[in-house]
């Protein structure tokens, strides 16, 4: 069920504290932690504590929680002293989503050319 922890979800296990992560911020509704395979000098993942499969599902189910995730992205950028950054949500395997718990990537600390990829 949407919003409920999933026993087979890597990010739900990070939220529960059963899998370690380098946490940089935590609120009542979100967790931010360093990516284990960073693609930029700063690469932090922002996740809601509630399980939602992707950004579209989160936005449809809980707009306030969606806003919390976006606010935390800015807070991470501020703490990391990024004057610019990219926020990426991959949705679907064709876009590179490999963990089916919505997560935003905060990328910064280097030039981020366009188009990406």
Helices and strands as residue ranges (DSSP letters): H 10-16, E 23-26, E 30-34, E 42-48, H 55-61, H 63-79, E 86-88, G 93-95, E 103-108
